[in-house]
Amino acid sequence: MSEIALYILEEVSARGGRARAKYLRSYRALEFWAGEDVARDVLKRLADGGYIKLEPNNTLVLLKEISTKMSIKEIEKLSLSIAKSLYKA
């Protein structure tokens, strides 16, 4: 879970520090493969940790600077593989 949370932070950072959750592919992959409750819990823990601020309509605002050397496509690919591994049939 911590690795996918890091990818969510990196994707928000790569998108300029502000994005709606439904447009983040790493969040959507987590929501699809692990469930909506798990995805919301990850965002809540990131907000409680002071990394993001959750605004109305599920907008994430990055509070701490996160630097990444990966492109958005690389982040999406890695987060999808992790999210698939969380799937419980």
The first five atom37 places (N, CA, C, CB, O) and aatype in JSON, in Angstrom:
{
  "aatype": [12, 15, 6, 9, 0, 10, 18, 9, 10, 6, 6, 19, 15, 0, 1, 7, 7, 1, 0, 1, 0, 11, 18, 10, 1, 15, 18, 1, 0, 10, 6, 13, 17, 0, 7, 6, 3, 19, 0, 1, 3, 19, 10, 11, 1, 10, 0, 3, 7, 7, 18, 9, 11, 10, 6, 14, 2, 2, 16, 10, 19, 10, 10, 11, 6, 9, 15, 16, 11, 12, 15, 9, 11, 6, 9, 6, 11, 10, 15, 10, 15, 9, 0, 11, 15, 10, 18, 11, 0],
  "atom_mask": [
    [1, 1, 1, 1, 1],
    [1, 1, 1, 1, 1],
    [1, 1, 1, 1, 1],
    [1, 1, 1, 1, 1],
    [1, 1, 1, 1, 1],
    [1, 1, 1, 1, 1],
    [1, 1, 1, 1, 1],
    [1, 1, 1, 1, 1],
    [1, 1, 1, 1, 1],
    [1, 1, 1, 1, 1],
    [1, 1, 1, 1, 1],
    [1, 1, 1, 1, 1],
    [1, 1, 1, 1, 1],
    [1, 1, 1, 1, 1],
    [1, 1, 1, 1, 1],
    [1, 1, 1, 0, 1],
    [1, 1, 1, 0, 1],
    [1, 1, 1, 1, 1],
    [1, 1, 1, 1, 1],
    [1, 1, 1, 1, 1],
    [1, 1, 1, 1, 1],
    [1, 1, 1, 1, 1],
    [1, 1, 1, 1, 1],
    [1, 1, 1, 1, 1],
    [1, 1, 1, 1, 1],
    [1, 1, 1, 1, 1],
    [1, 1, 1, 1, 1],
    [1, 1, 1, 1, 1],
    [1, 1, 1, 1, 1],
    [1, 1, 1, 1, 1],
    [1, 1, 1, 1, 1],
    [1, 1, 1, 1, 1],
    [1, 1, 1, 1, 1],
    [1, 1, 1, 1, 1],
    [1, 1, 1, 0, 1],
    [1, 1, 1, 1, 1],
    [1, 1, 1, 1, 1],
    [1, 1, 1, 1, 1],
    [1, 1, 1, 1, 1],
    [1, 1, 1, 1, 1],
    [1, 1, 1, 1, 1],
    [1, 1, 1, 1, 1],
    [1, 1, 1, 1, 1],
    [1, 1, 1, 1, 1],
    [1, 1, 1, 1, 1],
    [1, 1, 1, 1, 1],
    [1, 1, 1, 1, 1],
    [1, 1, 1, 1, 1],
    [1, 1, 1, 0, 1],
    [1, 1, 1, 0, 1],
    [1, 1, 1, 1, 1],
    [1, 1, 1, 1, 1],
    [1, 1, 1, 1, 1],
    [1, 1, 1, 1, 1],
    [1, 1, 1, 1, 1],
    [1, 1, 1, 1, 1],
    [1, 1, 1, 1, 1],
    [1, 1, 1, 1, 1],
    [1, 1, 1, 1, 1],
    [1, 1, 1, 1, 1],
    [1, 1, 1, 1, 1],
    [1, 1, 1, 1, 1],
    [1, 1, 1, 1, 1],
    [1, 1, 1, 1, 1],
    [1, 1, 1, 1, 1],
    [1, 1, 1, 1, 1],
    [1, 1, 1, 1, 1],
    [1, 1, 1, 1, 1],
    [1, 1, 1, 1, 1],
    [1, 1, 1, 1, 1],
    [1, 1, 1, 1, 1],
    [1, 1, 1, 1, 1],
    [1, 1, 1, 1, 1],
    [1, 1, 1, 1, 1],
    [1, 1, 1, 1, 1],
    [1, 1, 1, 1, 1],
    [1, 1, 1, 1, 1],
    [1, 1, 1, 1, 1],
    [1, 1, 1, 1, 1],
    [1, 1, 1, 1, 1],
    [1, 1, 1, 1, 1],
    [1, 1, 1, 1, 1],
    [1, 1, 1, 1, 1],
    [1, 1, 1, 1, 1],
    [1, 1, 1, 1, 1],
    [1, 1, 1, 1, 1],
    [1, 1, 1, 1, 1],
    [1, 1, 1, 1, 1],
    [1, 1, 1, 1, 1]
  ],
  "atom_positions": [
    [[0.81, -1.2, 0.0], [0.0, 0.0, 0.0], [0.85, 1.26, 0.0], [-0.92, 0.0, 1.19], [0.51, 2.25, -0.65]],
    [[1.94, 1.22, 0.72], [2.77, 2.42, 0.79], [3.38, 2.76, -0.57], [3.88, 2.24, 1.83], [3.58, 3.92, -0.9]],
    [[3.67, 1.73, -1.35], [4.27, 1.97, -2.66], [3.26, 2.62, -3.61], [4.79, 0.67, -3.27], [3.62, 3.54, -4.35]],
    [[2.03, 2.18, -3.6], [1.02, 2.78, -4.46], [0.7, 4.2, -3.98], [-0.26, 1.92, -4.48], [0.4, 5.07, -4.8]],
    [[0.77, 4.44, -2.67], [0.57, 5.79, -2.15], [1.67, 6.73, -2.65], [0.55, 5.78, -0.6], [1.4, 7.88, -2.98]],
    [[2.89, 6.22, -2.7], [3.99, 7.01, -3.23], [3.77, 7.33, -4.7], [5.32, 6.27, -3.05], [4.05, 8.45, -5.14]],
    [[3.27, 6.37, -5.47], [3.0, 6.62, -6.89], [1.88, 7.63, -7.08], [2.64, 5.31, -7.59], [1.9, 8.4, -8.03]],
    [[0.9, 7.62, -6.18], [-0.16, 8.63, -6.25], [0.44, 10.02, -6.03], [-1.27, 8.35, -5.21], [0.13, 10.96, -6.75]],
    [[1.31, 10.13, -5.01], [1.97, 11.42, -4.75], [2.83, 11.86, -5.93], [2.84, 11.32, -3.48], [2.81, 13.03, -6.31]],
    [[3.56, 10.92, -6.52], [4.41, 11.27, -7.67], [3.58, 11.69, -8.87], [5.3, 10.09, -8.04], [3.97, 12.59, -9.61]],
    [[2.44, 11.04, -9.08], [1.61, 11.42, -10.21], [0.99, 12.81, -10.01], [0.51, 10.38, -10.42], [0.92, 13.6, -10.95]],
    [[0.56, 13.11, -8.79], [0.03, 14.45, -8.52], [1.13, 15.49, -8.74], [-0.52, 14.55, -7.06], [0.87, 16.55, -9.3]],
    [[2.34, 15.18, -8.3], [3.47, 16.08, -8.49], [3.76, 16.29, -9.98], [4.71, 15.54, -7.78], [4.01, 17.41, -10.42]],
    [[3.73, 15.2, -10.74], [4.0, 15.29, -12.18], [2.91, 16.07, -12.91], [4.14, 13.89, -12.78], [3.15, 16.63, -13.98]],
    [[1.72, 16.11, -12.35], [0.61, 16.84, -12.96], [0.5, 18.27, -12.42], [-0.69, 16.1, -12.72], [-0.52, 18.92, -12.64]],
    [[1.5, 18.75, -11.74], [1.52, 20.14, -11.32], [1.14, 20.39, -9.88], [0.0, 0.0, 0.0], [1.0, 21.55, -9.48]],
    [[0.97, 19.36, -9.08], [0.69, 19.54, -7.67], [-0.77, 19.61, -7.31], [0.0, 0.0, 0.0], [-1.12, 19.78, -6.14]],
    [[-1.64, 19.49, -8.31], [-3.08, 19.57, -8.05], [-3.8, 18.74, -9.11], [-3.58, 21.06, -8.06], [-3.56, 18.92, -10.3]],
    [[-4.67, 17.85, -8.66], [-5.41, 17.02, -9.62], [-6.63, 16.42, -8.93], [-4.51, 15.9, -10.21], [-6.64, 16.21, -7.71]],
    [[-7.64, 16.14, -9.72], [-8.81, 15.43, -9.2], [-8.49, 13.94, -9.2], [-10.09, 15.73, -10.04], [-7.84, 13.43, -10.11]],
    [[-8.96, 13.26, -8.16], [-8.64, 11.83, -7.99], [-9.1, 11.01, -9.19], [-9.3, 11.3, -6.71], [-8.42, 10.06, -9.58]],
    [[-10.24, 11.36, -9.77], [-10.75, 10.54, -10.87], [-9.89, 10.64, -12.13], [-12.17, 10.94, -11.19], [-10.03, 9.82, -13.03]],
    [[-9.0, 11.63, -12.2], [-8.11, 11.75, -13.35], [-6.75, 11.13, -13.12], [-7.94, 13.2, -13.71], [-5.93, 11.07, -14.04]],
    [[-6.49, 10.65, -11.91], [-5.21, 10.01, -11.6], [-5.31, 8.52, -11.92], [-4.82, 10.23, -10.11], [-6.12, 7.81, -11.33]],
    [[-4.51, 8.07, -12.83], [-4.58, 6.66, -13.23], [-4.14, 5.73, -12.11], [-3.73, 6.41, -14.46], [-4.66, 4.62, -11.98]],
    [[-3.19, 6.17, -11.31], [-2.76, 5.32, -10.19], [-3.89, 5.15, -9.18], [-1.51, 5.92, -9.51], [-4.07, 4.06, -8.64]],
    [[-4.64, 6.21, -8.92], [-5.78, 6.12, -8.01], [-6.89, 5.26, -8.6], [-6.32, 7.53, -7.69], [-7.47, 4.43, -7.9]],
    [[-7.18, 5.45, -9.87], [-8.24, 4.67, -10.51], [-7.9, 3.18, -10.55], [-8.5, 5.18, -11.92], [-8.78, 2.34, -10.37]],
    [[-6.64, 2.86, -10.79], [-6.22, 1.46, -10.8], [-6.4, 0.85, -9.41], [-4.75, 1.32, -11.27], [-6.89, -0.27, -9.28]],
    [[-6.0, 1.58, -8.38], [-6.17, 1.1, -7.01], [-7.64, 0.93, -6.68], [-5.52, 2.08, -6.02], [-8.03, -0.07, -6.08]],
    [[-8.45, 1.88, -7.08], [-9.89, 1.82, -6.83], [-10.53, 0.61, -7.51], [-10.57, 3.1, -7.29], [-11.39, -0.05, -6.94]],
    [[-10.1, 0.33, -8.73], [-10.67, -0.79, -9.49], [-10.23, -2.14, -8.93], [-10.28, -0.68, -10.95], [-11.05, -3.03, -8.72]],
    [[-8.93, -2.29, -8.7], [-8.4, -3.6, -8.32], [-8.49, -3.89, -6.83], [-6.97, -3.71, -8.74], [-8.64, -5.06, -6.45]],
    [[-8.42, -2.88, -5.98], [-8.44, -3.14, -4.53], [-9.75, -2.71, -3.88], [-7.28, -2.41, -3.87], [-10.04, -3.11, -2.75]],
    [[-10.54, -1.91, -4.57], [-11.83, -1.48, -4.03], [-11.83, -0.01, -3.66], [0.0, 0.0, 0.0], [-10.8, 0.6, -3.36]],
    [[-13.03, 0.55, -3.7], [-13.2, 1.98, -3.42], [-12.84, 2.33, -1.99], [-14.63, 2.4, -3.71], [-12.27, 3.4, -1.74]],
    [[-13.16, 1.46, -1.05], [-12.86, 1.72, 0.36], [-11.35, 1.8, 0.6], [-13.47, 0.64, 1.25], [-10.88, 2.66, 1.34]],
    [[-10.61, 0.91, -0.03], [-9.15, 0.9, 0.13], [-8.56, 2.17, -0.48], [-8.54, -0.37, -0.54], [-7.67, 2.79, 0.1]],
    [[-9.05, 2.55, -1.65], [-8.52, 3.75, -2.32], [-8.78, 5.0, -1.48], [-9.15, 3.91, -3.72], [-7.91, 5.85, -1.34]],
    [[-9.99, 5.11, -0.93], [-10.31, 6.27, -0.08], [-9.46, 6.27, 1.2], [-11.81, 6.27, 0.28], [-9.05, 7.32, 1.68]],
    [[-9.2, 5.07, 1.73], [-8.39, 4.96, 2.93], [-6.95, 5.43, 2.67], [-8.38, 3.51, 3.44], [-6.35, 6.09, 3.51]],
    [[-6.41, 5.09, 1.5], [-5.06, 5.53, 1.14], [-5.02, 7.06, 1.07], [-4.61, 4.91, -0.22], [-4.09, 7.68, 1.59]],
    [[-6.02, 7.68, 0.42], [-6.06, 9.14, 0.34], [-6.21, 9.77, 1.72], [-7.21, 9.6, -0.57], [-5.58, 10.78, 2.01]],
    [[-7.04, 9.16, 2.57], [-7.23, 9.68, 3.92], [-5.92, 9.62, 4.71], [-8.33, 8.9, 4.66], [-5.6, 10.56, 5.44]],
    [[-5.18, 8.53, 4.57], [-3.9, 8.41, 5.29], [-2.87, 9.41, 4.77], [-3.35, 6.99, 5.16], [-2.08, 9.95, 5.55]],
    [[-2.87, 9.67, 3.47], [-1.97, 10.68, 2.92], [-2.34, 12.07, 3.44], [-2.0, 10.65, 1.38], [-1.46, 12.89, 3.73]],
    [[-3.63, 12.33, 3.55], [-4.08, 13.62, 4.09], [-3.74, 13.74, 5.57], [-5.61, 13.79, 3.88], [-3.3, 14.8, 6.02]],
    [[-3.93, 12.67, 6.33], [-3.59, 12.68, 7.75], [-2.09, 12.86, 7.97], [-4.06, 11.38, 8.42], [-1.67, 13.46, 8.97]],
    [[-1.29, 12.35, 7.05], [0.16, 12.48, 7.15], [0.68, 13.84, 6.73], [0.0, 0.0, 0.0], [1.87, 14.14, 6.89]],
    [[-0.2, 14.67, 6.18], [0.2, 16.02, 5.78], [0.83, 16.1, 4.4], [0.0, 0.0, 0.0], [1.47, 17.1, 4.07]],
    [[0.67, 15.07, 3.6], [1.23, 15.09, 2.26], [0.31, 15.74, 1.24], [1.55, 13.68, 1.81], [0.76, 16.42, 0.32]],
    [[-1.0, 15.53, 1.43], [-1.97, 16.13, 0.52], [-3.08, 16.79, 1.31], [-2.54, 15.07, -0.45], [-3.26, 16.54, 2.5]],
    [[-3.81, 17.63, 0.62], [-5.02, 18.23, 1.18], [-6.15, 17.8, 0.27], [-4.91, 19.81, 1.3], [-6.08, 17.98, -0.95]],
    [[-7.2, 17.23, 0.84], [-8.37, 16.83, 0.07], [-9.36, 17.97, 0.06], [-9.0, 15.54, 0.64], [-9.87, 18.38, 1.11]],
    [[-9.64, 18.48, -1.12], [-10.61, 19.55, -1.27], [-11.94, 18.96, -1.71], [-10.12, 20.62, -2.28], [-12.02, 17.78, -2.08]],
    [[-12.99, 19.77, -1.68], [-14.28, 19.26, -2.17], [-14.14, 18.76, -3.6], [-15.37, 20.36, -2.09], [-13.22, 19.15, -4.32]],
    [[-15.05, 17.91, -4.01], [-15.08, 17.21, -5.31], [-13.82, 16.38, -5.56], [-15.25, 18.22, -6.44], [-13.39, 16.21, -6.7]],
    [[-13.22, 15.85, -4.47], [-12.1, 14.91, -4.55], [-10.87, 15.47, -5.26], [-12.54, 13.66, -5.27], [-10.2, 14.74, -6.0]],
    [[-10.57, 16.73, -5.05], [-9.36, 17.32, -5.6], [-8.23, 17.17, -4.6], [-9.59, 18.82, -5.95], [-8.39, 17.46, -3.41]],
    [[-7.08, 16.7, -5.08], [-5.9, 16.51, -4.25], [-4.95, 17.67, -4.5], [-5.21, 15.15, -4.54], [-4.65, 18.0, -5.64]],
    [[-4.47, 18.27, -3.43], [-3.47, 19.33, -3.52], [-2.25, 18.87, -2.75], [-4.02, 20.7, -2.96], [-2.34, 18.52, -1.57]],
    [[-1.12, 18.86, -3.4], [0.12, 18.4, -2.79], [0.63, 19.47, -1.82], [1.18, 18.08, -3.87], [0.79, 20.63, -2.21]],
    [[0.88, 19.09, -0.58], [1.36, 20.03, 0.43], [2.87, 19.98, 0.59], [0.7, 19.74, 1.75], [3.5, 20.99, 0.93]],
    [[3.46, 18.82, 0.36], [4.91, 18.67, 0.46], [5.47, 18.42, -0.94], [5.3, 17.52, 1.43], [4.86, 17.73, -1.75]],
    [[6.62, 18.99, -1.2], [7.22, 18.85, -2.53], [7.75, 17.43, -2.71], [8.36, 19.87, -2.72], [8.51, 16.92, -1.9]],
    [[7.33, 16.81, -3.79], [7.76, 15.46, -4.15], [8.4, 15.56, -5.53], [6.56, 14.43, -4.12], [7.77, 16.03, -6.48]],
    [[9.63, 15.11, -5.64], [10.28, 15.13, -6.95], [10.33, 13.71, -7.5], [11.72, 15.73, -6.86], [10.51, 12.74, -6.77]],
    [[10.16, 13.61, -8.8], [10.19, 12.32, -9.44], [10.96, 12.41, -10.75], [8.77, 11.79, -9.69], [10.94, 13.44, -11.43]],
    [[11.63, 11.34, -11.08], [12.37, 11.3, -12.33], [11.62, 10.48, -13.37], [13.78, 10.72, -12.11], [12.06, 10.36, -14.51]],
    [[10.49, 9.91, -12.96], [9.7, 9.09, -13.87], [8.67, 9.94, -14.61], [9.01, 7.95, -13.1], [8.21, 10.97, -14.11]],
    [[8.33, 9.49, -15.8], [7.25, 10.15, -16.53], [5.92, 9.65, -16.01], [7.38, 9.89, -18.06], [5.86, 8.68, -15.26]],
    [[4.85, 10.32, -16.4], [3.52, 9.91, -15.97], [3.21, 8.5, -16.46], [2.46, 10.9, -16.48], [2.6, 7.72, -15.73]],
    [[3.62, 8.17, -17.66], [3.37, 6.83, -18.21], [4.07, 5.75, -17.39], [3.83, 6.76, -19.68], [3.5, 4.69, -17.16]],
    [[5.3, 6.01, -16.96], [6.03, 5.04, -16.14], [5.34, 4.86, -14.78], [7.48, 5.5, -15.94], [5.23, 3.73, -14.29]],
    [[4.88, 5.95, -14.19], [4.18, 5.89, -12.91], [2.9, 5.08, -13.06], [3.86, 7.32, -12.39], [2.58, 4.24, -12.22]],
    [[2.17, 5.33, -14.16], [0.92, 4.6, -14.41], [1.18, 3.1, -14.55], [0.24, 5.14, -15.67], [0.44, 2.28, -14.01]],
    [[2.22, 2.75, -15.28], [2.53, 1.34, -15.51], [2.88, 0.63, -14.2], [3.7, 1.21, -16.5], [2.38, -0.47, -13.94]],
    [[3.73, 1.25, -13.39], [4.13, 0.63, -12.12], [2.97, 0.55, -11.13], [5.27, 1.42, -11.5], [2.81, -0.46, -10.44]],
    [[2.16, 1.6, -11.06], [1.04, 1.58, -10.12], [-0.01, 0.56, -10.54], [0.42, 2.97, -10.02], [-0.65, -0.05, -9.68]],
    [[-0.2, 0.37, -11.84], [-1.16, -0.64, -12.3], [-0.71, -2.04, -11.92], [-1.35, -0.54, -13.82], [-1.52, -2.86, -11.5]],
    [[0.58, -2.32, -12.06], [1.07, -3.65, -11.71], [0.92, -3.92, -10.2], [2.53, -3.8, -12.13], [0.62, -5.04, -9.8]],
    [[1.14, -2.9, -9.39], [0.98, -3.06, -7.94], [-0.5, -3.22, -7.58], [1.57, -1.86, -7.19], [-0.85, -4.06, -6.75]],
    [[-1.35, -2.41, -8.2], [-2.78, -2.5, -7.92], [-3.34, -3.86, -8.29], [-3.53, -1.4, -8.65], [-4.18, -4.41, -7.58]],
    [[-2.87, -4.42, -9.4], [-3.33, -5.75, -9.8], [-2.91, -6.81, -8.79], [-2.79, -6.11, -11.19], [-3.63, -7.78, -8.57]],
    [[-1.75, -6.63, -8.18], [-1.29, -7.61, -7.21], [-2.11, -7.55, -5.91], [0.19, -7.38, -6.91], [-2.09, -8.5, -5.13]],
    [[-2.82, -6.44, -5.68], [-3.65, -6.31, -4.49], [-5.02, -6.95, -4.65], [-3.81, -4.85, -4.15], [-5.77, -7.08, -3.68]],
    [[-5.34, -7.35, -5.88], [-6.66, -7.92, -6.17], [-6.86, -9.23, -5.42], [-6.83, -8.15, -7.68], [-6.0, -10.11, -5.43]],
    [[-7.99, -9.33, -4.78], [-8.33, -10.55, -4.05], [-9.61, -11.11, -4.64], [-8.49, -10.29, -2.52], [-10.67, -10.51, -4.53]],
    [[-9.5, -12.27, -5.27], [-10.67, -12.88, -5.93], [-11.61, -13.49, -4.93], [-10.23, -13.94, -6.93], [-12.65, -14.04, -5.31]]
  ]
}
